[in-house]
Amino acid sequence: MKDGKPVQLDLFSSLTEPKGPPPAPVLNGMYYEKATDKFVSFMLGKRHYEEPALGCKHPKEWQNRIKRERAI
């Protein structure tokens, strides 16, 4: 006590939280899954819909762009 007043000690001010690996990005949208050769839709990181690449009704330009830019 200093001057009759209690002194507040901050015992945790020097502690830092351990830094782990950054969280993986949450997938949203359509992706091309190489392992299964399917177009896969994700919503909030959860698999929602699958469509085989063979016989896919989407335009070829779209399929090629997704295969090139969003392959997982």
PQR file with spaces between the fields and no chain letter, atoms N, CA, C, O and H, PARSE charges and radii, in Angstrom:
ATOM       1  N    MET     1       0.831   -1.177    0.000 -0.4000 1.5000
ATOM       2  CA   MET     1       0.000    0.000    0.000 -0.0000 2.0000
ATOM       3  C    MET     1       0.871    1.234    0.000  0.5500 1.7000
ATOM       4  O    MET     1       1.872    1.346    0.708 -0.5500 1.4000
ATOM       5  N    LYS     2       0.434    2.138   -0.825 -0.4000 1.5000
ATOM       6  CA   LYS     2       1.162    3.394   -0.916 -0.0000 2.0000
ATOM       7  C    LYS     2       0.196    4.519   -0.553  0.5500 1.7000
ATOM       8  O    LYS     2      -0.864    4.653   -1.163 -0.5500 1.4000
ATOM       9  H    LYS     2      -0.379    2.047   -1.400  0.4000 1.0000
ATOM      10  N    ASP     3       0.544    5.279    0.384 -0.4000 1.5000
ATOM      11  CA   ASP     3      -0.302    6.374    0.865 -0.0000 2.0000
ATOM      12  C    ASP     3      -1.680    5.881    1.285  0.5500 1.7000
ATOM      13  O    ASP     3      -2.672    6.595    1.135 -0.5500 1.4000
ATOM      14  H    ASP     3       1.406    5.171    0.879  0.4000 1.0000
ATOM      15  N    GLY     4      -1.741    4.672    1.805 -0.4000 1.5000
ATOM      16  CA   GLY     4      -3.009    4.137    2.266 -0.0000 2.0000
ATOM      17  C    GLY     4      -3.899    3.601    1.152  0.5500 1.7000
ATOM      18  O    GLY     4      -5.018    3.159    1.416 -0.5500 1.4000
ATOM      19  H    GLY     4      -0.935    4.092    1.927  0.4000 1.0000
ATOM      20  N    LYS     5      -3.414    3.633   -0.107 -0.4000 1.5000
ATOM      21  CA   LYS     5      -4.209    3.140   -1.233 -0.0000 2.0000
ATOM      22  C    LYS     5      -3.600    1.835   -1.736  0.5500 1.7000
ATOM      23  O    LYS     5      -2.377    1.720   -1.816 -0.5500 1.4000
ATOM      24  H    LYS     5      -2.506    3.992   -0.322  0.4000 1.0000
ATOM      25  N    PRO     6      -4.425    0.857   -2.072 -0.5600 1.5000
ATOM      26  CA   PRO     6      -3.878   -0.402   -2.591  0.2800 2.0000
ATOM      27  C    PRO     6      -3.249   -0.194   -3.973  0.5500 1.7000
ATOM      28  O    PRO     6      -3.694    0.640   -4.762 -0.5500 1.4000
ATOM      29  N    VAL     7      -2.207   -0.974   -4.235 -0.4000 1.5000
ATOM      30  CA   VAL     7      -1.518   -0.904   -5.525 -0.0000 2.0000
ATOM      31  C    VAL     7      -1.997   -2.071   -6.379  0.5500 1.7000
ATOM      32  O    VAL     7      -1.995   -3.221   -5.939 -0.5500 1.4000
ATOM      33  H    VAL     7      -1.845   -1.651   -3.594  0.4000 1.0000
ATOM      34  N    GLN     8      -2.405   -1.761   -7.600 -0.4000 1.5000
ATOM      35  CA   GLN     8      -2.886   -2.801   -8.513 -0.0000 2.0000
ATOM      36  C    GLN     8      -1.700   -3.357   -9.294  0.5500 1.7000
ATOM      37  O    GLN     8      -0.954   -2.614   -9.933 -0.5500 1.4000
ATOM      38  H    GLN     8      -2.406   -0.827   -7.958  0.4000 1.0000
ATOM      39  N    LEU     9      -1.541   -4.677   -9.230 -0.4000 1.5000
ATOM      40  CA   LEU     9      -0.480   -5.333   -9.983 -0.0000 2.0000
ATOM      41  C    LEU     9      -1.086   -6.030  -11.196  0.5500 1.7000
ATOM      42  O    LEU     9      -2.076   -6.753  -11.077 -0.5500 1.4000
ATOM      43  H    LEU     9      -2.146   -5.280   -8.712  0.4000 1.0000
ATOM      44  N    ASP    10      -0.490   -5.811  -12.356 -0.4000 1.5000
ATOM      45  CA   ASP    10      -0.946   -6.489  -13.569 -0.0000 2.0000
ATOM      46  C    ASP    10       0.026   -7.627  -13.848  0.5500 1.7000
ATOM      47  O    ASP    10       1.088   -7.429  -14.439 -0.5500 1.4000
ATOM      48  H    ASP    10       0.314   -5.225  -12.453  0.4000 1.0000
ATOM      49  N    LEU    11      -0.358   -8.821  -13.409 -0.4000 1.5000
ATOM      50  CA   LEU    11       0.529   -9.976  -13.524 -0.0000 2.0000
ATOM      51  C    LEU    11       0.596  -10.535  -14.941  0.5500 1.7000
ATOM      52  O    LEU    11       1.507  -11.298  -15.262 -0.5500 1.4000
ATOM      53  H    LEU    11      -1.220   -8.982  -12.928  0.4000 1.0000
ATOM      54  N    PHE    12      -0.339  -10.171  -15.775 -0.4000 1.5000
ATOM      55  CA   PHE    12      -0.404  -10.772  -17.105 -0.0000 2.0000
ATOM      56  C    PHE    12      -0.003   -9.818  -18.226  0.5500 1.7000
ATOM      57  O    PHE    12      -0.125  -10.177  -19.397 -0.5500 1.4000
ATOM      58  H    PHE    12      -1.080   -9.551  -15.515  0.4000 1.0000
ATOM      59  N    SER    13       0.461   -8.638  -17.911 -0.4000 1.5000
ATOM      60  CA   SER    13       0.775   -7.655  -18.947 -0.0000 2.0000
ATOM      61  C    SER    13       1.965   -8.069  -19.809  0.5500 1.7000
ATOM      62  O    SER    13       2.044   -7.685  -20.976 -0.5500 1.4000
ATOM      63  H    SER    13       0.560   -8.346  -16.959  0.4000 1.0000
ATOM      64  N    SER    14       2.882   -8.843  -19.254 -0.4000 1.5000
ATOM      65  CA   SER    14       4.065   -9.222  -20.030 -0.0000 2.0000
ATOM      66  C    SER    14       3.857  -10.505  -20.834  0.5500 1.7000
ATOM      67  O    SER    14       4.709  -10.875  -21.642 -0.5500 1.4000
ATOM      68  H    SER    14       2.818   -9.156  -18.306  0.4000 1.0000
ATOM      69  N    LEU    15       2.735  -11.179  -20.619 -0.4000 1.5000
ATOM      70  CA   LEU    15       2.474  -12.420  -21.346 -0.0000 2.0000
ATOM      71  C    LEU    15       1.909  -12.119  -22.729  0.5500 1.7000
ATOM      72  O    LEU    15       1.113  -11.196  -22.902 -0.5500 1.4000
ATOM      73  H    LEU    15       2.043  -10.878  -19.962  0.4000 1.0000
ATOM      74  N    THR    16       2.328  -12.904  -23.696 -0.4000 1.5000
ATOM      75  CA   THR    16       1.776  -12.790  -25.040 -0.0000 2.0000
ATOM      76  C    THR    16       1.141  -14.119  -25.411  0.5500 1.7000
ATOM      77  O    THR    16       1.569  -15.178  -24.951 -0.5500 1.4000
ATOM      78  H    THR    16       2.974  -13.653  -23.555  0.4000 1.0000
ATOM      79  N    GLU    17       0.125  -14.049  -26.238 -0.4000 1.5000
ATOM      80  CA   GLU    17      -0.534  -15.275  -26.665 -0.0000 2.0000
ATOM      81  C    GLU    17       0.364  -16.017  -27.646  0.5500 1.7000
ATOM      82  O    GLU    17       1.000  -15.396  -28.498 -0.5500 1.4000
ATOM      83  H    GLU    17      -0.222  -13.188  -26.611  0.4000 1.0000
ATOM      84  N    PRO    18       0.421  -17.347  -27.531 -0.5600 1.5000
ATOM      85  CA   PRO    18       1.246  -18.103  -28.475  0.2800 2.0000
ATOM      86  C    PRO    18       0.671  -17.975  -29.881  0.5500 1.7000
ATOM      87  O    PRO    18      -0.542  -18.028  -30.082 -0.5500 1.4000
ATOM      88  N    LYS    19       1.562  -17.807  -30.839 -0.4000 1.5000
ATOM      89  CA   LYS    19       1.134  -17.657  -32.224 -0.0000 2.0000
ATOM      90  C    LYS    19       1.247  -18.993  -32.927  0.5500 1.7000
ATOM      91  O    LYS    19       2.334  -19.561  -33.033 -0.5500 1.4000
ATOM      92  H    LYS    19       2.547  -17.764  -30.676  0.4000 1.0000
ATOM      93  N    GLY    20       0.140  -19.482  -33.399 -0.4000 1.5000
ATOM      94  CA   GLY    20       0.112  -20.725  -34.155 -0.0000 2.0000
ATOM      95  C    GLY    20       0.047  -20.407  -35.638  0.5500 1.7000
ATOM      96  O    GLY    20       0.161  -19.250  -36.042 -0.5500 1.4000
ATOM      97  H    GLY    20      -0.743  -19.020  -33.313  0.4000 1.0000
ATOM      98  N    PRO    21      -0.134  -21.430  -36.434 -0.5600 1.5000
ATOM      99  CA   PRO    21      -0.251  -21.179  -37.867  0.2800 2.0000
ATOM     100  C    PRO    21      -1.527  -20.391  -38.155  0.5500 1.7000
ATOM     101  O    PRO    21      -2.514  -20.529  -37.434 -0.5500 1.4000
ATOM     102  N    PRO    22      -1.515  -19.574  -39.191 -0.5600 1.5000
ATOM     103  CA   PRO    22      -2.726  -18.808  -39.506  0.2800 2.0000
ATOM     104  C    PRO    22      -3.854  -19.748  -39.912  0.5500 1.7000
ATOM     105  O    PRO    22      -3.597  -20.805  -40.488 -0.5500 1.4000
ATOM     106  N    PRO    23      -5.078  -19.386  -39.626 -0.5600 1.5000
ATOM     107  CA   PRO    23      -6.194  -20.266  -39.984  0.2800 2.0000
ATOM     108  C    PRO    23      -6.312  -20.409  -41.496  0.5500 1.7000
ATOM     109  O    PRO    23      -6.009  -19.484  -42.250 -0.5500 1.4000
ATOM     110  N    ALA    24      -6.752  -21.571  -41.918 -0.4000 1.5000
ATOM     111  CA   ALA    24      -6.924  -21.822  -43.349 -0.0000 2.0000
ATOM     112  C    ALA    24      -8.082  -20.974  -43.866  0.5500 1.7000
ATOM     113  O    ALA    24      -9.057  -20.750  -43.149 -0.5500 1.4000
ATOM     114  H    ALA    24      -6.998  -22.322  -41.306  0.4000 1.0000
ATOM     115  N    PRO    25      -7.977  -20.507  -45.095 -0.5600 1.5000
ATOM     116  CA   PRO    25      -9.077  -19.704  -45.631  0.2800 2.0000
ATOM     117  C    PRO    25     -10.340  -20.547  -45.796  0.5500 1.7000
ATOM     118  O    PRO    25     -10.270  -21.731  -46.128 -0.5500 1.4000
ATOM     119  N    VAL    26     -11.473  -19.936  -45.566 -0.4000 1.5000
ATOM     120  CA   VAL    26     -12.753  -20.625  -45.718 -0.0000 2.0000
ATOM     121  C    VAL    26     -13.123  -20.601  -47.196  0.5500 1.7000
ATOM     122  O    VAL    26     -13.141  -19.544  -47.827 -0.5500 1.4000
ATOM     123  H    VAL    26     -11.530  -18.974  -45.297  0.4000 1.0000
ATOM     124  N    LEU    27     -13.418  -21.779  -47.739 -0.4000 1.5000
ATOM     125  CA   LEU    27     -13.757  -21.868  -49.153 -0.0000 2.0000
ATOM     126  C    LEU    27     -15.208  -21.468  -49.382  0.5500 1.7000
ATOM     127  O    LEU    27     -16.106  -21.897  -48.658 -0.5500 1.4000
ATOM     128  H    LEU    27     -13.403  -22.637  -47.227  0.4000 1.0000
ATOM     129  N    ASN    28     -15.421  -20.649  -50.390 -0.4000 1.5000
ATOM     130  CA   ASN    28     -16.754  -20.257  -50.841 -0.0000 2.0000
ATOM     131  C    ASN    28     -16.743  -20.240  -52.355  0.5500 1.7000
ATOM     132  O    ASN    28     -15.832  -19.678  -52.962 -0.5500 1.4000
ATOM     133  H    ASN    28     -14.691  -20.300  -50.978  0.4000 1.0000
ATOM     134  N    GLY    29     -17.743  -20.847  -52.972 -0.4000 1.5000
ATOM     135  CA   GLY    29     -17.853  -20.824  -54.426 -0.0000 2.0000
ATOM     136  C    GLY    29     -17.517  -22.163  -55.046  0.5500 1.7000
ATOM     137  O    GLY    29     -17.425  -23.180  -54.358 -0.5500 1.4000
ATOM     138  H    GLY    29     -18.483  -21.304  -52.478  0.4000 1.0000
ATOM     139  N    MET    30     -17.334  -22.147  -56.362 -0.4000 1.5000
ATOM     140  CA   MET    30     -17.039  -23.367  -57.118 -0.0000 2.0000
ATOM     141  C    MET    30     -15.533  -23.540  -57.264  0.5500 1.7000
ATOM     142  O    MET    30     -14.802  -22.580  -57.507 -0.5500 1.4000
ATOM     143  H    MET    30     -17.409  -21.321  -56.921  0.4000 1.0000
ATOM     144  N    TYR    31     -15.088  -24.769  -57.113 -0.4000 1.5000
ATOM     145  CA   TYR    31     -13.686  -25.134  -57.265 -0.0000 2.0000
ATOM     146  C    TYR    31     -13.610  -26.399  -58.104  0.5500 1.7000
ATOM     147  O    TYR    31     -14.583  -27.145  -58.220 -0.5500 1.4000
ATOM     148  H    TYR    31     -15.681  -25.549  -56.915  0.4000 1.0000
ATOM     149  N    TYR    32     -12.431  -26.629  -58.689 -0.4000 1.5000
ATOM     150  CA   TYR    32     -12.190  -27.875  -59.413 -0.0000 2.0000
ATOM     151  C    TYR    32     -11.323  -28.752  -58.526  0.5500 1.7000
ATOM     152  O    TYR    32     -10.225  -28.353  -58.138 -0.5500 1.4000
ATOM     153  H    TYR    32     -11.641  -26.023  -58.595  0.4000 1.0000
ATOM     154  N    GLU    33     -11.806  -29.933  -58.208 -0.4000 1.5000
ATOM     155  CA   GLU    33     -11.065  -30.865  -57.363 -0.0000 2.0000
ATOM     156  C    GLU    33     -10.327  -31.851  -58.265  0.5500 1.7000
ATOM     157  O    GLU    33     -10.940  -32.697  -58.915 -0.5500 1.4000
ATOM     158  H    GLU    33     -12.698  -30.256  -58.523  0.4000 1.0000
ATOM     159  N    LYS    34      -8.996  -31.725  -58.292 -0.4000 1.5000
ATOM     160  CA   LYS    34      -8.180  -32.552  -59.188 -0.0000 2.0000
ATOM     161  C    LYS    34      -8.291  -34.038  -58.873  0.5500 1.7000
ATOM     162  O    LYS    34      -8.369  -34.859  -59.786 -0.5500 1.4000
ATOM     163  H    LYS    34      -8.498  -31.037  -57.764  0.4000 1.0000
ATOM     164  N    ALA    35      -8.299  -34.386  -57.605 -0.4000 1.5000
ATOM     165  CA   ALA    35      -8.271  -35.796  -57.203 -0.0000 2.0000
ATOM     166  C    ALA    35      -9.495  -36.563  -57.701  0.5500 1.7000
ATOM     167  O    ALA    35      -9.396  -37.743  -58.035 -0.5500 1.4000
ATOM     168  H    ALA    35      -8.236  -33.718  -56.863  0.4000 1.0000
ATOM     169  N    THR    36     -10.647  -35.896  -57.750 -0.4000 1.5000
ATOM     170  CA   THR    36     -11.879  -36.582  -58.155 -0.0000 2.0000
ATOM     171  C    THR    36     -12.359  -36.179  -59.540  0.5500 1.7000
ATOM     172  O    THR    36     -13.321  -36.755  -60.048 -0.5500 1.4000
ATOM     173  H    THR    36     -10.728  -34.937  -57.479  0.4000 1.0000
ATOM     174  N    ASP    37     -11.702  -35.192  -60.166 -0.4000 1.5000
ATOM     175  CA   ASP    37     -12.095  -34.658  -61.474 -0.0000 2.0000
ATOM     176  C    ASP    37     -13.551  -34.179  -61.430  0.5500 1.7000
ATOM     177  O    ASP    37     -14.362  -34.505  -62.297 -0.5500 1.4000
ATOM     178  H    ASP    37     -10.920  -34.724  -59.754  0.4000 1.0000
ATOM     179  N    LYS    38     -13.856  -33.381  -60.370 -0.4000 1.5000
ATOM     180  CA   LYS    38     -15.209  -32.847  -60.205 -0.0000 2.0000
ATOM     181  C    LYS    38     -15.147  -31.356  -59.915  0.5500 1.7000
ATOM     182  O    LYS    38     -14.172  -30.846  -59.365 -0.5500 1.4000
ATOM     183  H    LYS    38     -13.198  -33.116  -59.666  0.4000 1.0000
ATOM     184  N    PHE    39     -16.218  -30.674  -60.302 -0.4000 1.5000
ATOM     185  CA   PHE    39     -16.425  -29.304  -59.870 -0.0000 2.0000
ATOM     186  C    PHE    39     -17.200  -29.388  -58.563  0.5500 1.7000
ATOM     187  O    PHE    39     -18.231  -30.056  -58.483 -0.5500 1.4000
ATOM     188  H    PHE    39     -17.011  -31.089  -60.749  0.4000 1.0000
ATOM     189  N    VAL    40     -16.696  -28.703  -57.537 -0.4000 1.5000
ATOM     190  CA   VAL    40     -17.263  -28.821  -56.197 -0.0000 2.0000
ATOM     191  C    VAL    40     -17.647  -27.432  -55.698  0.5500 1.7000
ATOM     192  O    VAL    40     -16.874  -26.480  -55.808 -0.5500 1.4000
ATOM     193  H    VAL    40     -15.858  -28.161  -57.602  0.4000 1.0000
ATOM     194  N    SER    41     -18.846  -27.337  -55.152 -0.4000 1.5000
ATOM     195  CA   SER    41     -19.326  -26.087  -54.582 -0.0000 2.0000
ATOM     196  C    SER    41     -19.117  -26.125  -53.067  0.5500 1.7000
ATOM     197  O    SER    41     -19.442  -27.113  -52.408 -0.5500 1.4000
ATOM     198  H    SER    41     -19.474  -28.110  -55.062  0.4000 1.0000
ATOM     199  N    PHE    42     -18.568  -25.029  -52.525 -0.4000 1.5000
ATOM     200  CA   PHE    42     -18.378  -24.896  -51.082 -0.0000 2.0000
ATOM     201  C    PHE    42     -19.149  -23.686  -50.585  0.5500 1.7000
ATOM     202  O    PHE    42     -19.183  -22.646  -51.243 -0.5500 1.4000
ATOM     203  H    PHE    42     -18.304  -24.226  -53.060  0.4000 1.0000
ATOM     204  N    MET    43     -19.768  -23.826  -49.420 -0.4000 1.5000
ATOM     205  CA   MET    43     -20.428  -22.712  -48.742 -0.0000 2.0000
ATOM     206  C    MET    43     -19.913  -22.667  -47.317  0.5500 1.7000
ATOM     207  O    MET    43     -20.072  -23.625  -46.561 -0.5500 1.4000
ATOM     208  H    MET    43     -19.740  -24.671  -48.886  0.4000 1.0000
ATOM     209  N    LEU    44     -19.300  -21.560  -46.955 -0.4000 1.5000
ATOM     210  CA   LEU    44     -18.726  -21.365  -45.623 -0.0000 2.0000
ATOM     211  C    LEU    44     -17.795  -22.505  -45.243  0.5500 1.7000
ATOM     212  O    LEU    44     -17.772  -22.940  -44.091 -0.5500 1.4000
ATOM     213  H    LEU    44     -19.171  -20.782  -47.570  0.4000 1.0000
ATOM     214  N    GLY    45     -17.028  -22.986  -46.213 -0.4000 1.5000
ATOM     215  CA   GLY    45     -16.038  -24.022  -45.961 -0.0000 2.0000
ATOM     216  C    GLY    45     -16.575  -25.434  -45.973  0.5500 1.7000
ATOM     217  O    GLY    45     -15.810  -26.381  -45.791 -0.5500 1.4000
ATOM     218  H    GLY    45     -17.047  -22.632  -47.149  0.4000 1.0000
ATOM     219  N    LYS    46     -17.870  -25.605  -46.181 -0.4000 1.5000
ATOM     220  CA   LYS    46     -18.460  -26.948  -46.196 -0.0000 2.0000
ATOM     221  C    LYS    46     -18.849  -27.325  -47.615  0.5500 1.7000
ATOM     222  O    LYS    46     -19.397  -26.522  -48.370 -0.5500 1.4000
ATOM     223  H    LYS    46     -18.492  -24.836  -46.329  0.4000 1.0000
ATOM     224  N    ARG    47     -18.551  -28.566  -47.951 -0.4000 1.5000
ATOM     225  CA   ARG    47     -18.867  -29.095  -49.276 -0.0000 2.0000
ATOM     226  C    ARG    47     -20.384  -29.119  -49.450  0.5500 1.7000
ATOM     227  O    ARG    47     -21.108  -29.657  -48.612 -0.5500 1.4000
ATOM     228  H    ARG    47     -18.106  -29.219  -47.337  0.4000 1.0000
ATOM     229  N    HIS    48     -20.852  -28.529  -50.549 -0.4000 1.5000
ATOM     230  CA   HIS    48     -22.293  -28.407  -50.739 -0.0000 2.0000
ATOM     231  C    HIS    48     -22.798  -29.228  -51.923  0.5500 1.7000
ATOM     232  O    HIS    48     -23.818  -29.907  -51.810 -0.5500 1.4000
ATOM     233  H    HIS    48     -20.264  -28.092  -51.230  0.4000 1.0000
ATOM     234  N    TYR    49     -22.099  -29.174  -53.053 -0.4000 1.5000
ATOM     235  CA   TYR    49     -22.597  -29.786  -54.274 -0.0000 2.0000
ATOM     236  C    TYR    49     -21.412  -30.240  -55.114  0.5500 1.7000
ATOM     237  O    TYR    49     -20.376  -29.576  -55.142 -0.5500 1.4000
ATOM     238  H    TYR    49     -21.270  -28.622  -53.145  0.4000 1.0000
ATOM     239  N    GLU    50     -21.564  -31.374  -55.801 -0.4000 1.5000
ATOM     240  CA   GLU    50     -20.519  -31.896  -56.690 -0.0000 2.0000
ATOM     241  C    GLU    50     -21.101  -32.106  -58.080  0.5500 1.7000
ATOM     242  O    GLU    50     -22.263  -32.484  -58.236 -0.5500 1.4000
ATOM     243  H    GLU    50     -22.406  -31.913  -55.779  0.4000 1.0000
ATOM     244  N    GLU    51     -20.270  -31.853  -59.083 -0.4000 1.5000
ATOM     245  CA   GLU    51     -20.672  -32.098  -60.461 -0.0000 2.0000
ATOM     246  C    GLU    51     -19.478  -32.682  -61.206  0.5500 1.7000
ATOM     247  O    GLU    51     -18.416  -32.059  -61.230 -0.5500 1.4000
ATOM     248  H    GLU    51     -19.327  -31.546  -58.956  0.4000 1.0000
ATOM     249  N    PRO    52     -19.618  -33.857  -61.814 -0.5600 1.5000
ATOM     250  CA   PRO    52     -18.495  -34.447  -62.549  0.2800 2.0000
ATOM     251  C    PRO    52     -18.049  -33.532  -63.686  0.5500 1.7000
ATOM     252  O    PRO    52     -18.881  -32.914  -64.351 -0.5500 1.4000
ATOM     253  N    ALA    53     -16.746  -33.445  -63.908 -0.4000 1.5000
ATOM     254  CA   ALA    53     -16.226  -32.611  -64.989 -0.0000 2.0000
ATOM     255  C    ALA    53     -16.645  -33.166  -66.349  0.5500 1.7000
ATOM     256  O    ALA    53     -16.917  -32.410  -67.281 -0.5500 1.4000
ATOM     257  H    ALA    53     -16.070  -33.947  -63.368  0.4000 1.0000
ATOM     258  N    LEU    54     -16.692  -34.468  -66.450 -0.4000 1.5000
ATOM     259  CA   LEU    54     -17.122  -35.097  -67.698 -0.0000 2.0000
ATOM     260  C    LEU    54     -18.644  -34.981  -67.785  0.5500 1.7000
ATOM     261  O    LEU    54     -19.361  -35.470  -66.912 -0.5500 1.4000
ATOM     262  H    LEU    54     -16.471  -35.083  -65.693  0.4000 1.0000
ATOM     263  N    GLY    55     -19.122  -34.344  -68.824 -0.4000 1.5000
ATOM     264  CA   GLY    55     -20.558  -34.152  -68.972 -0.0000 2.0000
ATOM     265  C    GLY    55     -21.084  -32.908  -68.280  0.5500 1.7000
ATOM     266  O    GLY    55     -22.297  -32.728  -68.171 -0.5500 1.4000
ATOM     267  H    GLY    55     -18.540  -33.947  -69.533  0.4000 1.0000
ATOM     268  N    CYS    56     -20.196  -32.054  -67.815 -0.4000 1.5000
ATOM     269  CA   CYS    56     -20.596  -30.809  -67.157 -0.0000 2.0000
ATOM     270  C    CYS    56     -21.291  -29.904  -68.178  0.5500 1.7000
ATOM     271  O    CYS    56     -20.824  -29.768  -69.309 -0.5500 1.4000
ATOM     272  H    CYS    56     -19.211  -32.200  -67.904  0.4000 1.0000
ATOM     273  N    LYS    57     -22.408  -29.287  -67.778 -0.4000 1.5000
ATOM     274  CA   LYS    57     -23.197  -28.471  -68.696 -0.0000 2.0000
ATOM     275  C    LYS    57     -22.751  -27.010  -68.751  0.5500 1.7000
ATOM     276  O    LYS    57     -23.277  -26.237  -69.551 -0.5500 1.4000
ATOM     277  H    LYS    57     -22.787  -29.398  -66.859  0.4000 1.0000
ATOM     278  N    HIS    58     -21.806  -26.629  -67.927 -0.4000 1.5000
ATOM     279  CA   HIS    58     -21.310  -25.249  -67.951 -0.0000 2.0000
ATOM     280  C    HIS    58     -20.476  -25.033  -69.213  0.5500 1.7000
ATOM     281  O    HIS    58     -19.936  -25.993  -69.763 -0.5500 1.4000
ATOM     282  H    HIS    58     -21.378  -27.256  -67.277  0.4000 1.0000
ATOM     283  N    PRO    59     -20.364  -23.784  -69.680 -0.5600 1.5000
ATOM     284  CA   PRO    59     -19.563  -23.501  -70.884  0.2800 2.0000
ATOM     285  C    PRO    59     -18.103  -23.926  -70.707  0.5500 1.7000
ATOM     286  O    PRO    59     -17.558  -23.874  -69.604 -0.5500 1.4000
ATOM     287  N    LYS    60     -17.484  -24.347  -71.807 -0.4000 1.5000
ATOM     288  CA   LYS    60     -16.083  -24.810  -71.778 -0.0000 2.0000
ATOM     289  C    LYS    60     -15.143  -23.722  -71.271  0.5500 1.7000
ATOM     290  O    LYS    60     -14.192  -24.016  -70.546 -0.5500 1.4000
ATOM     291  H    LYS    60     -17.926  -24.390  -72.702  0.4000 1.0000
ATOM     292  N    GLU    61     -15.400  -22.468  -71.644 -0.4000 1.5000
ATOM     293  CA   GLU    61     -14.528  -21.370  -71.184 -0.0000 2.0000
ATOM     294  C    GLU    61     -14.558  -21.284  -69.659  0.5500 1.7000
ATOM     295  O    GLU    61     -13.522  -21.100  -69.020 -0.5500 1.4000
ATOM     296  H    GLU    61     -16.173  -22.230  -72.233  0.4000 1.0000
ATOM     297  N    TRP    62     -15.751  -21.418  -69.084 -0.4000 1.5000
ATOM     298  CA   TRP    62     -15.894  -21.373  -67.631 -0.0000 2.0000
ATOM     299  C    TRP    62     -15.153  -22.542  -66.991  0.5500 1.7000
ATOM     300  O    TRP    62     -14.421  -22.358  -66.018 -0.5500 1.4000
ATOM     301  H    TRP    62     -16.592  -21.568  -69.603  0.4000 1.0000
ATOM     302  N    GLN    63     -15.342  -23.746  -67.536 -0.4000 1.5000
ATOM     303  CA   GLN    63     -14.682  -24.937  -66.991 -0.0000 2.0000
ATOM     304  C    GLN    63     -13.164  -24.766  -67.001  0.5500 1.7000
ATOM     305  O    GLN    63     -12.494  -25.058  -66.011 -0.5500 1.4000
ATOM     306  H    GLN    63     -15.936  -23.896  -68.326  0.4000 1.0000
ATOM     307  N    ASN    64     -12.627  -24.293  -68.127 -0.4000 1.5000
ATOM     308  CA   ASN    64     -11.171  -24.114  -68.233 -0.0000 2.0000
ATOM     309  C    ASN    64     -10.666  -23.059  -67.256  0.5500 1.7000
ATOM     310  O    ASN    64      -9.602  -23.224  -66.660 -0.5500 1.4000
ATOM     311  H    ASN    64     -13.171  -24.056  -68.931  0.4000 1.0000
ATOM     312  N    ARG    65     -11.424  -21.974  -67.089 -0.4000 1.5000
ATOM     313  CA   ARG    65     -11.008  -20.920  -66.155 -0.0000 2.0000
ATOM     314  C    ARG    65     -11.011  -21.436  -64.713  0.5500 1.7000
ATOM     315  O    ARG    65     -10.072  -21.173  -63.962 -0.5500 1.4000
ATOM     316  H    ARG    65     -12.289  -21.840  -67.574  0.4000 1.0000
ATOM     317  N    ILE    66     -12.055  -22.164  -64.324 -0.4000 1.5000
ATOM     318  CA   ILE    66     -12.128  -22.710  -62.962 -0.0000 2.0000
ATOM     319  C    ILE    66     -11.005  -23.723  -62.742  0.5500 1.7000
ATOM     320  O    ILE    66     -10.385  -23.733  -61.679 -0.5500 1.4000
ATOM     321  H    ILE    66     -12.818  -22.378  -64.934  0.4000 1.0000
ATOM     322  N    LYS    67     -10.739  -24.569  -63.726 -0.4000 1.5000
ATOM     323  CA   LYS    67      -9.650  -25.552  -63.602 -0.0000 2.0000
ATOM     324  C    LYS    67      -8.308  -24.860  -63.438  0.5500 1.7000
ATOM     325  O    LYS    67      -7.446  -25.335  -62.697 -0.5500 1.4000
ATOM     326  H    LYS    67     -11.243  -24.562  -64.590  0.4000 1.0000
ATOM     327  N    ARG    68      -8.129  -23.748  -64.121 -0.4000 1.5000
ATOM     328  CA   ARG    68      -6.853  -23.030  -64.077 -0.0000 2.0000
ATOM     329  C    ARG    68      -6.720  -22.190  -62.799  0.5500 1.7000
ATOM     330  O    ARG    68      -5.659  -22.180  -62.174 -0.5500 1.4000
ATOM     331  H    ARG    68      -8.829  -23.362  -64.722  0.4000 1.0000
ATOM     332  N    GLU    69      -7.779  -21.493  -62.412 -0.4000 1.5000
ATOM     333  CA   GLU    69      -7.686  -20.515  -61.326 -0.0000 2.0000
ATOM     334  C    GLU    69      -8.099  -21.039  -59.951  0.5500 1.7000
ATOM     335  O    GLU    69      -7.629  -20.532  -58.933 -0.5500 1.4000
ATOM     336  H    GLU    69      -8.641  -21.501  -62.920  0.4000 1.0000
ATOM     337  N    ARG    70      -8.972  -22.048  -59.909 -0.4000 1.5000
ATOM     338  CA   ARG    70      -9.524  -22.472  -58.618 -0.0000 2.0000
ATOM     339  C    ARG    70      -9.399  -23.971  -58.411  0.5500 1.7000
ATOM     340  O    ARG    70     -10.333  -24.614  -57.933 -0.5500 1.4000
ATOM     341  H    ARG    70      -9.354  -22.460  -60.736  0.4000 1.0000
ATOM     342  N    ALA    71      -8.260  -24.525  -58.766 -0.4000 1.5000
ATOM     343  CA   ALA    71      -8.031  -25.964  -58.573 -0.0000 2.0000
ATOM     344  C    ALA    71      -7.580  -26.223  -57.140  0.5500 1.7000
ATOM     345  O    ALA    71      -6.749  -25.498  -56.591 -0.5500 1.4000
ATOM     346  H    ALA    71      -7.501  -24.002  -59.155  0.4000 1.0000
ATOM     347  N    ILE    72      -8.142  -27.266  -56.550 -0.4000 1.5000
ATOM     348  CA   ILE    72      -7.733  -27.671  -55.198 -0.0000 2.0000
ATOM     349  C    ILE    72      -7.348  -29.128  -55.219  0.5500 1.7000
ATOM     350  O    ILE    72      -6.970  -29.682  -54.187 -0.5500 1.4000
ATOM     351  H    ILE    72      -8.817  -27.854  -56.996  0.4000 1.0000
